Amino acid sequence: MLKHKGFPSRLPGTDFHFTIRRDNKKGPTRLIARERYADRRPADRRADEGFMWALWEHFGEEPFPRGNLDAGRLSWLFGREVVPAEEPFDPESYDSLLRIDVSRASASFPGAFDGSAEEV
């Protein structure tokens, strides 16, 4: 499992994790597209925006391997702001390539792209 050096491990001051420390002995957790409802807690929305900001700052528009990025946090963005960068895509592999869909991500999280998001 590739560890993304320099990527923040969590949203500061919270328990919202962005990375995992070690691989799962049963294999990587499957990435799924989780539905984000309008009534989500503000803290959850801040965590999503902070994670999107960290992805943008660390990878930009370039494809990146899933590596040690937290599957739960990725699943809140997967299929919308973060999309597969390869075909066929294996949602249960640490080596799968992802990329940011910049147009959707900037529409969903404008603060992550204009510098107004809380720095992680």
Phi and psi in degrees as a GROMACS rama.xvg file:
@    title "Ramachandran Plot"
@    xaxis  label "Phi"
@    yaxis  label "Psi"
@TYPE xy
-73.0305  130.515  LEU-2
-101.089  125.364  LYS-3
-80.2849  98.3422  HIS-4
-65.9083  134.436  LYS-5
87.9241  -7.78539  GLY-6
-79.6827  134.223  PHE-7
-62.3769  140.795  PRO-8
-82.6832  -20.8999  SER-9
-161.456  169.032  ARG-10
-76.5675  123.767  LEU-11
-52.9367  136.048  PRO-12
77.7246  8.2636  GLY-13
-134.634  177.112  THR-14
-104.925  21.7632  ASP-15
-82.5793  104.411  PHE-16
-82.6514  143.361  HIS-17
-108.242  -24.6956  PHE-18
-132.052  164.758  THR-19
-112.971  155.591  ILE-20
-83.5258  -38.1944  ARG-21
-144.534  160.846  ARG-22
-72.7591  154.799  ASP-23
-79.0498  129.226  ASN-24
-63.5307  -24.2873  LYS-25
-86.6475  -1.9729  LYS-26
108.505  165.125  GLY-27
-62.497  144.807  PRO-28
-68.4475  135.833  THR-29
-66.2142  134.226  ARG-30
-79.8461  131.611  LEU-31
-132.412  157.279  ILE-32
-87.1926  107.479  ALA-33
-87.2538  141.396  ARG-34
-78.8517  129.742  GLU-35
-101.308  113.879  ARG-36
-89.696  155.65  TYR-37
-64.1869  -23.0952  ALA-38
-92.0684  19.2872  ASP-39
-64.0448  150.483  ARG-40
-63.4443  147.361  ARG-41
-57.5117  -34.8491  PRO-42
-64.2289  -39.2174  ALA-43
-65.2906  -39.7921  ASP-44
-66.5368  -38.4242  ARG-45
-64.4746  -39.1795  ARG-46
-63.7035  -43.0777  ALA-47
-61.1728  -45.0376  ASP-48
-66.8903  -39.9855  GLU-49
-63.9457  -39.2585  GLY-50
-66.9358  -42.5032  PHE-51
-62.6843  -40.9615  MET-52
-60.4251  -45.0231  TRP-53
-63.7785  -42.0335  ALA-54
-60.4801  -44.9453  LEU-55
-64.7083  -45.3251  TRP-56
-65.6584  -35.8429  GLU-57
-83.7999  -39.1542  HIS-58
-116.398  -25.9317  PHE-59
62.253  -138.239  GLY-60
-87.9071  -3.18888  GLU-61
-76.5582  145.943  GLU-62
-62.7849  148.179  PRO-63
-140.426  148.436  PHE-64
-76.145  147.629  PRO-65
-58.0262  -46.7801  ARG-66
49.8551  -130.471  GLY-67
-93.3878  17.5877  ASN-68
-70.0279  137.115  LEU-69
-63.9825  125.03  ASP-70
-64.1964  -37.9472  ALA-71
-63.34  -46.2168  GLY-72
-68.1244  -40.5271  ARG-73
-63.116  -36.317  LEU-74
-64.511  -25.9039  SER-75
-69.3336  -21.4816  TRP-76
-108.802  -17.9351  LEU-77
-63.9421  136.69  PHE-78
88.5389  -10.1648  GLY-79
-123.917  -81.8298  ARG-80
-81.1823  -28.2475  GLU-81
-118.237  123.139  VAL-82
-127.21  159.946  VAL-83
-60.9343  143.236  PRO-84
-107.945  7.24173  ALA-85
-148.259  155.103  GLU-86
-126.379  132.153  GLU-87
-74.6392  152.042  PRO-88
-102.465  131.322  PHE-89
-104.497  106.841  ASP-90
-71.7923  -3.52961  PRO-91
-117.27  35.1607  GLU-92
-130.088  136.005  SER-93
-69.9383  -18.6283  TYR-94
-91.8432  -4.55347  ASP-95
-60.3714  139.654  SER-96
-93.0304  135.304  LEU-97
-123.099  165.841  LEU-98
-150.525  160.599  ARG-99
-87.508  129.553  ILE-100
-83.6847  95.5588  ASP-101
-59.051  -41.81  VAL-102
-64.6645  -44.3213  SER-103
-70.1265  -40.1222  ARG-104
-66.7412  -41.7975  ALA-105
-69.755  -27.8111  SER-106
-73.4085  -38.1443  ALA-107
-79.0354  -37.2551  SER-108
-131.43  69.2018  PHE-109
-59.9346  -32.1264  PRO-110
-64.6241  -26.5382  GLY-111
-72.5812  -18.9452  ALA-112
-110.359  -21.0387  PHE-113
-100.761  4.45343  ASP-114
88.3627  0.140854  GLY-115
-89.732  -6.3826  SER-116
-69.983  150.936  ALA-117
-63.4496  124.257  GLU-118
-65.0031  136.245  GLU-119
